[in-house]
Amino acid sequence: MSIGPDYKSYTIDELLEAHEAIDRKAFPLRFKVLNDEITSRSIALTKSGVEREQKGETVDVYVPNEVPIWEQLKNILLSIGVILFGGIGVFENDLAVKICRRCETVYHLKDEAAWVMYASMLLMAVGLVSEVVDHYDKRNNEHVYHRISNLTMLPGLVLFGLAMYLHTQ
């Protein structure tokens, strides 16, 4: 009969959290059981990582971000479409924008309003492409792409609102 926790019922995140927090010297048997469970689930602890753990060194478990191929294609095609559509609209000085699917009104932005809306579209394209770039960047820097997403979303919404305001003036 085991008095320790039942690691088989833990989620992967809970296992990794327990792996970081466990007192290895006070509970060597639990640590071994925890390592065995992680290894049996085949998550991110390599043979060398287990050996380093046995020597008392800490191992950072990092799994790069995975974006499905369909999501990547969608983001790239949508970005290209937005850039081309906005560019043609600005070039023609008639950027047609529909606010929602059910709305029948199409706003034809001209001059400054069209340029501001195009800037908003470019920020949206940058946010979409950054998700794809993050997939291929295997370094532990997801926070950079998360920051890019945040720094493009809010200014994009502000520019969208400004473009609509300029259109009504």
C-alpha positions as CSV (number, residue, x, y, z in Angstrom):
1,M,0.0,0.0,0.0
2,S,1.4,3.4,-1.0
3,I,0.9,6.4,1.1
4,G,2.3,8.9,-1.5
5,P,0.3,10.7,-4.1
6,D,-1.2,8.8,-7.1
7,Y,0.8,10.4,-9.9
8,K,-1.2,8.4,-12.5
9,S,-4.2,10.6,-11.9
10,Y,-2.2,13.8,-12.4
11,T,-2.3,15.8,-15.6
12,I,0.9,16.5,-17.5
13,D,1.0,20.1,-16.1
14,E,0.5,18.8,-12.6
15,L,3.3,16.3,-13.0
16,L,5.7,18.9,-14.2
17,E,4.7,21.3,-11.4
18,A,5.2,18.5,-8.9
19,H,8.5,17.6,-10.5
20,E,9.7,21.2,-10.0
21,A,8.4,21.5,-6.4
22,I,9.3,18.1,-4.9
23,D,12.0,17.9,-2.2
24,R,14.3,15.3,-3.9
25,K,16.4,14.6,-0.8
26,A,13.4,14.3,1.6
27,F,11.3,12.1,-0.7
28,P,13.7,10.1,-3.0
29,L,11.2,7.3,-3.5
30,R,8.4,9.7,-4.5
31,F,10.8,11.5,-6.8
32,K,11.7,8.2,-8.5
33,V,8.0,7.3,-8.9
34,L,7.3,10.8,-10.3
35,N,10.2,10.5,-12.8
36,D,8.9,7.1,-13.8
37,E,5.4,8.4,-14.5
38,I,6.8,11.4,-16.5
39,T,9.0,9.0,-18.5
40,S,6.2,6.6,-19.1
41,R,4.1,9.4,-20.6
42,S,7.1,10.3,-22.9
43,I,7.2,14.0,-22.1
44,A,10.3,16.1,-22.5
45,L,12.6,14.4,-20.0
46,T,15.4,12.8,-22.0
47,K,17.8,10.1,-20.8
48,S,20.5,12.8,-20.2
49,G,17.9,14.9,-18.2
50,V,17.2,11.9,-15.9
51,E,20.9,11.4,-15.4
52,R,21.4,15.0,-14.5
53,E,18.5,14.8,-12.1
54,Q,20.1,11.9,-10.4
55,K,23.2,14.0,-9.9
56,G,21.1,16.7,-8.3
57,E,21.2,19.1,-11.1
58,T,18.0,20.8,-12.2
59,V,16.6,20.2,-15.6
60,D,14.4,22.8,-17.3
61,V,11.6,21.1,-19.2
62,Y,10.8,23.2,-22.3
63,V,8.5,22.2,-25.1
64,P,8.4,24.6,-28.1
65,N,5.2,26.0,-29.3
66,E,3.3,23.9,-31.9
67,V,0.9,25.6,-34.4
68,P,-1.0,23.2,-36.7
69,I,-0.2,23.5,-40.4
70,W,-3.8,24.5,-41.2
71,E,-3.6,27.4,-38.7
72,Q,-0.3,28.5,-40.3
73,L,-1.7,28.4,-43.8
74,K,-4.8,30.3,-42.6
75,N,-2.7,33.0,-40.9
76,I,-0.4,33.5,-43.9
77,L,-3.2,33.6,-46.5
78,L,-5.3,35.9,-44.4
79,S,-2.3,38.2,-43.9
80,I,-1.5,38.3,-47.6
81,G,-5.2,38.9,-48.4
82,V,-5.5,41.7,-45.9
83,I,-2.3,43.4,-47.1
84,L,-3.3,43.1,-50.8
85,F,-6.9,44.2,-50.2
86,G,-5.9,47.2,-48.1
87,G,-3.1,48.2,-50.5
88,I,-5.4,48.1,-53.5
89,G,-8.0,50.1,-51.5
90,V,-5.5,52.8,-50.5
91,F,-4.1,52.9,-54.1
92,E,-7.6,53.4,-55.5
93,N,-8.4,55.8,-52.6
94,D,-11.5,53.7,-51.9
95,L,-11.0,51.1,-49.1
96,A,-14.3,49.3,-48.6
97,V,-14.9,48.0,-45.1
98,K,-17.9,46.1,-43.8
99,I,-18.2,46.2,-40.0
100,C,-19.9,42.9,-39.4
101,R,-21.2,39.9,-41.5
102,R,-24.9,40.7,-40.9
103,C,-24.5,44.5,-41.5
104,E,-25.4,45.5,-45.0
105,T,-23.7,48.9,-44.8
106,V,-20.3,49.0,-46.6
107,Y,-18.1,51.9,-45.6
108,H,-15.9,53.4,-48.3
109,L,-13.0,55.0,-46.6
110,K,-11.0,57.6,-48.5
111,D,-7.9,59.7,-47.9
112,E,-6.7,59.8,-44.2
113,A,-9.4,57.3,-43.1
114,A,-8.2,54.8,-45.7
115,W,-4.6,55.1,-44.7
116,V,-5.4,54.8,-40.9
117,M,-7.5,51.7,-41.6
118,Y,-4.7,50.2,-43.8
119,A,-2.3,50.8,-40.8
120,S,-4.7,48.9,-38.7
121,M,-4.8,46.0,-41.2
122,L,-1.0,45.9,-41.3
123,L,-0.9,45.5,-37.5
124,M,-3.4,42.7,-37.8
125,A,-1.2,41.0,-40.4
126,V,1.9,41.3,-38.2
127,G,0.1,39.7,-35.3
128,L,-1.0,36.8,-37.5
129,V,2.4,36.2,-39.0
130,S,4.1,36.4,-35.6
131,E,2.2,33.3,-34.6
132,V,3.6,31.4,-37.5
133,V,7.1,32.6,-36.9
134,D,6.8,31.5,-33.2
135,H,6.1,28.0,-34.4
136,Y,9.4,27.8,-36.3
137,D,11.4,29.5,-33.6
138,K,12.3,26.7,-31.2
139,R,13.9,28.9,-28.6
140,N,12.2,29.5,-25.2
141,N,10.9,33.0,-26.1
142,E,7.1,32.6,-26.5
143,H,6.8,35.7,-24.3
144,V,8.3,37.8,-27.2
145,Y,5.6,36.7,-29.6
146,H,2.9,37.1,-26.9
147,R,4.1,40.7,-26.5
148,I,4.1,41.2,-30.2
149,S,0.5,40.0,-30.3
150,N,-0.5,42.3,-27.5
151,L,1.3,45.3,-28.9
152,T,-0.4,44.9,-32.3
153,M,-3.9,44.2,-31.1
154,L,-4.6,47.3,-29.0
155,P,-3.1,49.8,-31.4
156,G,-4.9,48.0,-34.3
157,L,-8.2,48.4,-32.6
158,V,-7.5,52.1,-31.8
159,L,-6.5,52.8,-35.4
160,F,-9.7,51.0,-36.5
161,G,-11.8,53.3,-34.3
162,L,-9.8,56.3,-35.5
163,A,-10.4,55.4,-39.1
164,M,-14.1,55.1,-38.6
165,Y,-14.1,58.4,-36.7
166,L,-12.2,60.1,-39.5
167,H,-14.7,58.6,-42.0
168,T,-17.7,60.2,-40.2
169,Q,-16.0,63.7,-40.2
